């Protein structure tokens, strides 16, 4: 079986679909979008003196290792991750995956 990687993309609320579409167009089979809040040195916004915790979308995408560079590059380009405040993405090696039969075909 070919190795797999998990690409984690964290982007401002409303940009998750952009990441998901770019990753599928680059060869991924789909992804999962989660919602969260973030805080960082570049996110010190306030409303009437009350700190605002910016809402984020976290996109989890499992891909074959040989696809990861292509998919990650597509995500960086589509979400403009090289711009300040646009978000971030990173890749993690995955040892085992279950429950994604469409990725690996029937069990041997």
Helices and strands as residue ranges (DSSP letters): E 4-12, H 16-25, E 32-38, E 46-47, E 50-51, E 54-64, G 65-67, H 68-79, E 88-94, H 101-104
